[in-house]
Amino acid sequence: MNKTIFSRYMFRLSVILACNTAINVAAAASFTGSSVPGGVAVVDLGVSSEPKPQARYGSKNIMVIAQDGHWKGLVGLSLKTLPGDYIVSYQTEKDKGINKEVTIRVEPKSYPEQRINVKQKKYVSPNEEQLARIKKEKKHMGELFKTWRDTDVSVDMSWPVDGPLSSPFGLRRFFNDQPRNPHSGIDIAAPKGTDIVLPVDGQVIDTGDYYFNGKTVFVDHGQGMISMFNHMSKITVKPGDKLKRGDKIGEIGKTGRVTGPHLHWSLSLNEVRVDPMLFLPEQKKK
Ligand SMILES: [Zn+2]
């Protein structure tokens, strides 16, 4: 091998090695989150060769997962969070009773507006009886989002429906020009009857028919991570069912306040709704 051929060979070899490294890194991509309102901040809580620490954000327990040889705390940030510095406190087995602190910086993010025309008056201006039902359901949903089960959790998710993202998380919504709560999940459009599957392992904690949300399934994924799936035509699971990623939970419909058939999926961490797109594989992000 003369010198030129040898150096070309080495160049090719290094390109191949570089590609392999890139592929390996992509396959084992760590969850990095996004420290913005509606996002998830990730904090380092020490090496995972030590026992798992307990961490809190405000008065709420937060999820702790092992990643890259470290314990990482995942902090759900509400859409109402103002930009600035916030404290996560944690305790390790070793230093029992001593509170350690780590600071997270929340950056600003502005979400676009969405204006929707809803024809049915009962969804725009509910009467007193309907308002009473809505209030009761809101309280019940709040209780469900408080569910905490101390178990291993995966944040490696897949899409619950094969369909395009029709409405992203966080939109500031107006129904018939009246301001309403921001969009607290993502919408995935698909024809009625399309299968809805679980994006990550979990346990069904509630099913029901809700005023705005229609036929709904709540799933507890562990450590305060709860999914809510809405507007289904058919529910095929019941409370107590233990399911794996990819298991069917129901079918696409248009029950509740909708303009067409789709799945609305809300994902909650430490009792606040966060953007599910942060957990979904890149290739289907639109
Ligand atoms: Zn929605």
Boltz pocket constraint, residues with backbone or C-beta under 6 A from the ligand:
constraints:
  - pocket:
      binder: B
      contacts: [[A, 167], [A, 183], [A, 185], [A, 186], [A, 187], [A, 263], [A, 264], [A, 265]]
      max_distance: 6.0
